[in-house]
Amino acid sequence: MCRQKGKFRRATTVHHLKHLRDVPELALTDSNLISLCSECHEIVHPEKHKRKKGYENMERW
């Protein structure tokens, strides 16, 4: 994804094009894998990288 934007960053994450929960048999299939930098992976999966702001509730153990 970086290269498509003319940028070059170190790829640190392997991304499954088809989600593992849907097709676990493709977990290690090369055609289902791409390498992404952490910023691009956050773009593809924003739900996995939400930054928590404070606590979920008022109780602090």
Secondary structure, DSSP 8 states (H G I E B T S, - for coil): -TGGGT------EEEESS-TTT-GGGTT-GGGEEEE-HHHHHHH-GGGS----S-SSS---
